[in-house]
Amino acid sequence: AAWPVDLAWSGAIHHPLRTQGTEYQRSFSETPGTIAAEGAYLAGASRWLPTIPGALATFELTVEGLEPPWDVVSQGERRRHESEGGRRTVTWSCPFPQEEVYLVAGPWHEYADRAGKVALRVFLRDEDGPLARRYLDAVKRYLRMYQEVLPPYPYPSFAVVENFWETGYGMPGFTLLGPKVLRMPWILTSSLPHELLHDWWGNGVYVDLERGNWCEGLTAYMADHLLAEQRGEGARYRRDALKKYADFVRAGRDLPLAAFTARHSPATEAVGYGKSLMVFHMVRRALGDRAFLGALGRFFEAHRFRRASWDDLAAAFSEVSGRDWRPFFRAWVERPGA
């Protein structure tokens, strides 16, 4: 039987922004969590909620007493968004098991639309209807593209949220972009489709990090590489990935895909993104588009909101094709080199 437990706690969360090293040129400043005059950012690393290590959780959260235009964004469905007496109350409900609970807040102007059953929102710190419209239209376009080849989008909503420092984060159901990043025109055709696709790979099916991170390579292949293919530049994209691997992966700097967890240097990017996407490209060439996408769809449905590994991907490709893909994946995932 389930027994409810009521917990109450309070305190200040204000970890200063810190630059995470200099080796990787895309590094932004980061913080485990902060509640500041400019906005709030809370994640699993903030330790703002009691958690059970390794457990997934559903949740409902309510924030009261916000002074508009302050608002709150989290995962799942926004169930309540009301203002009374000059104060705003916001409730987010997420019935889908999550690895961590995010809460971001700030003074925003909200712009909204829909793509079928999916609620679309853009939260900007300054009014800018044309910019919001570009993002809403782009998300509609990419949702349509992905849902033609993958199972339906797994969350009730997707939002583009402007942060108060420079970031390029992808959370379940929203992306958190810094003020300068969000206004770079190429983000609409690069980072946006990549982060949206993470709601299938990484935020829809979670990664069993103890056995390697497969989702970055798959997301890069089905977002960045796919868009390059649509422009007739797929071969050039793959060649550039191979060049990065040759340039950055040297003796002592290589690692097997099974050991890759996250990008923190050019070498880890070359392995975890570049080598990984080439593995998926080899599988796709061997199976053909229909079987490749069919296997990925089956993989998604079998592991939706659960952790999965390279072994689970091999099993899905084996099941659809009638061929045992385990030896192929053992060779390419468990061994370094290419």
N, C-alpha and C positions, 0 to 999 in steps of 0.2 A: 504494500500500500504506500501511496505517496503522502508524506507529511509536510504541510507548509511550514516554512521557517521565516520569521520576520527578522530582518537585520537592519540596523540603522547606523550610519557612520557619517562623518563629516571631515573636512580638512581642505587645505589649499593644495592645488596641483599647478606647479609653475616651473617646469624644467626649461632652462634656457636653450635656445637654438644653438646647435653645434654643427660645424662642417665635418662630414665623415671622411677625413683623409683627403689626399690630393692626387692619388694615383689614378683614380677614375674621373675623367674630365666631366662627366654628367652629374657628379655628386651635387646634391642640394644640401642646404642646412636641414637638420632633422631634430626632432624632439620626441621623447617618449609620450609627452602629453603636456598640455598647458591650458589654463583658463586665464585669459588676459583681457585687457580693455579692448583689444582689436578683434578678439574672437576666441573660440575654444576648439581644442582638438583633443579628443580622448580615444584611445585605442586599447588593445590588449596590453601593450607595453606600459600603459599608464597605471596599471594595477588599480583601476578605479572601481572595479567590481570583484567580488569574490568568485573565484573560478576553481574548477577541478582540472588539474593538468591532463591534457590530452582529450578532454571531454568536449563534445559539441553541445550547443545550447540554443534553445528557442527563447524568445523574450518579448516583453512589451515594456516600453519605457515612456514616461510622461514627464515633460518639463513644463513647469508652471511659472508664472510671474515674469515672462519675457516682456520687455518693452519694445514694441515695434519701432523700427523695422527688423529687430532681432528675430532670428528664426533658428530652427534646429533641423538637421538632416541626419538620418540613420538608415539602417537596412530595412527591407521589407515594405510594408504598406503604411502610408500615412493615414491613420484612422481618425485623427482629430486635429483640427487647425482652426482655433477659435480665438477671437479677441473680445474682451469684455472689460469695461472700466479702465481702458488704456493698457491692459495687460493681455499677453497672448499665452495660450496653452496649446502644446503640441504633443501628440501621441503617435509613436511608431510601433507597429506590431510585426514581428517576424516569426512565422510559424515554421520556417525552414531552419534546420540545425545549422548553426554558425560556429566558426572557429573562434571568433572574438566579436565583441560588440563595439561598434564605432558610434561616437557622437561628435558631430561638428556643429558649431554655432557661429553666427555672425550677423552683422547688419546687412541684409540683402534685399534686393528687389527680385521678385519671383516672376518668371515667365513660364507659361505652361502650354502643353499640347498633348495629343494622344497619338499613339500608333496602334490601332486596334485596341487590345486589352491593356496595353502598356502605357502608364502615365509617364509623360516626359516633362522634365522641369529644368530650368536654368536659373541659378541663383548668382546674381551679380552684385558687387558692392556699390557700383554706380549704375544709374539707369542707362541702358543701351539696348533698345529694342532691336535694331538691325543685327547686332552681334548675337543676341539671344536667338533671333530667328535663324541665323546661319547655323547655329549649333543644333537647334531643334530639327531643322530640315535635314542636316547631315545624319543625326541619330536615326531619324525615320528611314533614311536611305540605307544605312548600314544594317539596321534591324531587318529590313525587308530582304537584303542580300543574304544575311546569315541564316534567316529562318527559311530560306529556300533550300538550304543544304544541310541544316542542323535541326534538331528538335526545337520546339518553341522556346523563346526566351524564358529563362527560369524565374525571373523576379517580376513583381507587379509594377515596378517603376524603374526608370533610369534618370539620373540627374547629373548635370554638369555644374559643379560648385566652385566658386572662386574662393580661394584660400587667402589668408592675409600675409603669407610669405610664399616664396617660390617653391612649388612642389609639382610633382607629376604622378600622383598616386591613383591607383585603381582599387576601389573598395566594392563590396557586393552591392550592386544597384546604383553606384554613383562614382564619379571620378572627381578628384580634388586637385584643381590646377591653380598655380600661382598667378598673380595679376599679369605679369609679363608673358608667361607661358601661354595663358589662355588667349591672349591677343595675337599670338604668332599665327599667321595665316596657314602655315603648313601643318599645324596641329590638327586641323579639321580632316586632313587626309593621311595622317600618320598615327599620332598618339591616340586620337579619339577612337578610331575603329579598333585599335589594339586593346585599349582599356575596356571597351564595350565587349569585345570577344572574351575577355577574362571572366565575364559573368557566366560563360560556359566552362572555360578551362581555367581552373584556379579558384574561382568563387562559386562555381556550380558543381564541379567535381573538384574536390580538394586534393592536395598533393601529399603523398606519404613521403615526407622529406627524408626519412631514414633510408629510403631506397632510391633517392634522386628526384630532382625536380624536372618533370617532363613537360610542364604546362607552358614554360616560357618559349621553348622551341616550337611547340604546337601552335601557340598563339601567334608567334612571329610568322610561322608558315602560312597560317590561314588568314592573317590580317596583312602584315607588311608585304610578304611575298605574293599573296593573292592579288593585292592592288597593283603591285609591280607587273604581275602577269597580265592583268587587264589592260595595262598600258603598253604591252608588248615588250616589257623589260624584265621578264622573269629570269632569263639566262644571265643577264647582267647582275641582278640581285644575288643570284646563287654564286656567281663568280666573285663578287665582292665579299660574300661570306667566307668563301674559301681563301681569299687573299688575307682577310683578317686573321683567319686561323693560322695560316702560314707565317704571318708577320708577328703575331703575339704569343703563339704557343711554342715555347722552346723547351729544351730538356730541363726537367725540374719544375716547369710551370704548367705542364699538361695535367689533366685529371680525367678520369672516366666520367661519363654522364651520370653514373650511379652515385658519384660523390658531389655532383653539382647541386647546390641548394639555392644560391642567389647570385646575382651579378654584383661584383664589387671591384672589378678591374677589367681592362681590355681582354686579358687572357680568359677570365671566367665568362665574359660575354661571348667570346669566340667559341667556347665549348658549349655553354648552356643554351645559347641562342643559335649560333651558326651551325655547329656540328649537329645539334639536335634537329634543326629544321631540315638538314640534308638527310638525316635518317628517315624522317617522315616523307621526304620527296622520293627516296628510293622505294619505300613501301607503296606510295601512290603510283609510281611508274610500274611497279610489278603487278598491282591489283587492278589498276584502272580507277577512274574517278568514282564510278557508281559503288563498287565494292569498298573502296577506301572510305567514302563518306558514310556508307551503310554501317561499316564497322565502328566508326567514330560515334554515330548515332546510338548504336547498341551499347557502346562503352558508356556514353553519357547516361542513358536510361538506367543502366545497371548500377551506376555509382553516383547518381544524383545526390548531392549534399552528403557524400561520404568520401573518405580518403581512398585514393587509388594510386597504383604504382605502374612502372614500366611493365611489370609482369601482367597486370590487368589489361594493358593495351595489347600486349602480345596475344593474350587469350582472345580478345575481341577480334583481332585480325585473323587469328587461326580459325575461329568459329565461322566467320563469314566466308573465308576463302577455301576452307577445307584443307589447308596446308599448315603444318606446324611452324609458327614463326618464332618459337622460343629460342632456337639456336641463333637465328639472325640477331635478335635483340640481345642475347647474352654477349655476342661478339661485339656489337656496337655500343652497348650500354655499360658493360662491366669492364671493358678493357680501354686503356687510353689509346691515343693515336687515331689516325684516319687514313 
